[in-house]
């Protein structure tokens, strides 16, 4: 689990300033809490979600691994490193469209090359499992956002590793939700 800060957030079509290190992409489906609570059961998890959107959990890998313990939260906290959008699609809208909430396709491409493409059924933890686990510790409040995890294909895992650079375009998508488009600039 990683914390997100308001200053991390940005919209679905923006320029993002790069930190001076190895900056990586991580496409994620994002669940938005509609009904808060604590000690929510996994069986009731979806009932507490207002809808889904798309996110990128952009990460500065040098900051992340600079010292023990690993600084996951700090590495993902640069301004704009948590873009979300383009829409909040309600659970009933997704179901009415015939989509399976637990099996949506998502992915991203960098400069026209697909880097991540997977199904949300392959996430380590389902949305209801995340809601249950988080609510054991945190009192969820309507409007809280939950980034749900990323599939394989991040730049750090490539041989050789590949990272975002000024001028790159990152396009992210999720079935039933839409597409985001980000350009990277020197900060």
C-alpha atoms as one frame of an Amber mdcrd trajectory, in Angstrom:
protein
   0.000   0.000   0.000   1.267   3.477  -0.896  -0.088   6.862   0.095  -1.036
   9.422  -2.521  -1.026  13.172  -1.964  -3.132  15.872  -3.596   0.015  17.343
  -5.209   0.667  13.989  -6.949  -2.616  14.186  -8.844  -3.052  15.631 -12.305
  -5.552  15.275 -15.118  -5.856  12.885 -18.043  -4.177  15.097 -20.673  -1.214
  17.069 -19.328   2.495  17.690 -19.431   4.368  16.092 -16.539   7.740  17.377
 -15.371  10.357  14.661 -14.974  12.431  14.297 -11.833  16.158  14.020 -12.647
  16.272  10.220 -12.306  14.900   7.035 -13.905  11.157   7.632 -14.241   8.916
   4.637 -14.922   5.268   4.065 -15.897   2.709   1.856 -14.093  -0.823   1.820
 -15.535  -3.492   1.042 -12.939  -7.237   0.873 -12.629  -8.383   3.217  -9.854
 -11.399   2.559  -7.632 -13.184   5.573  -6.126 -14.896   5.048  -2.777 -18.591
   5.980  -2.775 -19.650   4.757   0.660 -17.039   4.948   3.364 -16.598   2.702
   6.317 -14.311   0.562   8.361 -14.045  -3.229   8.639 -15.792  -3.728   5.290
 -16.058  -7.368   4.262 -14.635  -8.500   0.952 -18.132  -9.671  -0.028 -19.362
  -6.071   0.371 -16.349  -4.423  -1.295 -17.967  -3.497  -4.611 -20.957  -1.973
  -2.783 -18.584   0.670  -1.350 -17.170   1.702  -4.738 -18.816   4.606  -6.601
 -16.964   3.917  -9.815 -13.714   3.287 -11.605 -11.232   5.500 -13.376  -7.765
   5.076 -14.820  -4.435   6.017 -13.287  -0.703   6.030 -13.800   1.487   5.390
 -10.767   4.570   7.117 -12.160   7.689   6.251 -10.175  11.187   7.689  -9.791
  13.205   4.476  -9.435  16.364   6.171  -8.110  14.417   7.796  -5.247  12.601
   4.507  -4.658  15.800   2.512  -4.086  18.066   5.269  -2.697  18.260   3.802
   0.802  16.784   1.078   2.927  13.955   0.820   3.501  12.657   1.188  -0.040
  10.948   4.566  -0.512   7.940   3.530  -2.602   5.673   6.347  -1.400   8.234
   9.120  -1.756   9.279   7.946  -5.243   5.682   8.263  -6.453   5.047  11.686
  -4.892   6.545  14.164  -7.352   4.036  16.731  -8.673   1.768  15.139 -11.266
   3.072  11.590 -10.768  -0.469  10.256 -10.171  -2.538  11.259 -13.187  -6.129
  10.012 -13.161  -9.056  10.159 -15.564 -10.481  10.657 -18.086 -13.823   9.860
 -16.440 -15.299   8.332 -13.325 -17.477   5.542 -14.690 -20.032   4.286 -12.202
 -20.335   0.620 -11.372 -23.866   0.438 -12.787 -22.722   2.054 -16.085 -20.002
  -0.579 -16.480 -22.435  -3.396 -15.690 -25.080  -1.979 -18.071 -22.414  -1.971
 -20.797 -21.997  -5.715 -20.182 -18.507  -5.362 -18.731 -17.173  -7.635 -16.009
 -15.905  -5.405 -13.176 -13.283  -8.011 -12.301 -11.972  -8.492 -15.852 -11.304
  -5.235 -17.691  -8.462  -4.797 -20.171  -5.958  -2.074 -19.373  -2.611  -1.060
 -20.752  -0.258   1.663 -21.851   2.098   2.548 -24.644   5.159   4.768 -24.775
   5.761   6.558 -28.077   3.389   4.194 -29.888   4.872   0.934 -28.484   2.673
  -1.145 -26.176   4.459  -1.629 -22.851   1.677  -2.995 -20.662  -1.483  -4.877
 -21.599  -3.380  -7.144 -19.224  -6.712  -7.992 -17.661  -7.699  -6.796 -14.194
  -8.588 -10.397 -13.275  -4.820 -10.957 -13.122  -4.247  -8.374 -10.382  -2.752
  -9.777  -7.190  -5.675  -8.371  -5.173  -9.207  -7.730  -6.442 -10.946  -4.428
  -5.734 -13.138  -6.019  -3.029 -10.050  -7.583  -1.398  -8.295  -4.186  -1.397
 -11.342  -2.468   0.112 -11.521  -5.110   2.854  -7.807  -4.983   3.671  -7.493
  -1.191   3.618 -10.632  -0.733   5.730  -9.139  -2.966   8.451  -6.728  -0.095
   9.156  -8.113   3.059   7.542 -11.595   4.510   7.763 -12.473   4.906   4.100
 -14.255   8.122   3.172 -16.334   8.829   0.065 -13.977  10.235  -2.561 -10.911
   8.266  -1.450  -9.114   6.699  -4.394  -7.500   3.271  -4.497  -4.851   2.515
  -7.110  -5.210  -1.231  -7.625  -1.802  -2.404  -8.866   0.025  -2.641 -12.178
   0.575  -5.502 -14.617   3.974  -6.560 -15.909   5.714  -4.424 -18.497   7.177
  -1.567 -16.474  10.413  -0.077 -17.787  12.480  -1.186 -14.797  11.750  -4.825
 -15.682  12.971  -4.577 -19.290  16.394  -5.688 -20.485  17.949  -3.197 -20.619
  15.697  -1.048 -18.403  13.863   1.745 -20.229  12.637   4.950 -18.652  10.639
   7.995 -19.658  12.498  10.991 -21.067  11.582  14.506 -22.131   9.506  14.413
 -25.316   7.970  10.987 -24.634   4.230  10.424 -24.948   2.518   7.967 -22.592
  -0.960   6.779 -23.564  -2.896   4.732 -21.013  -6.262   3.041 -21.430  -8.808
   0.884 -19.624 -11.787  -0.863 -21.165 -15.031   0.960 -20.390 -13.203   3.942
 -18.887 -11.247   5.585 -21.680  -7.773   6.904 -22.402  -5.241   9.309 -20.903
  -2.421  11.021 -22.793   0.648  12.517 -21.091   3.733  14.231 -22.429   6.924
  14.449 -20.414   9.035  17.560 -20.095  12.159  18.514 -18.139  11.137  19.930
 -14.777
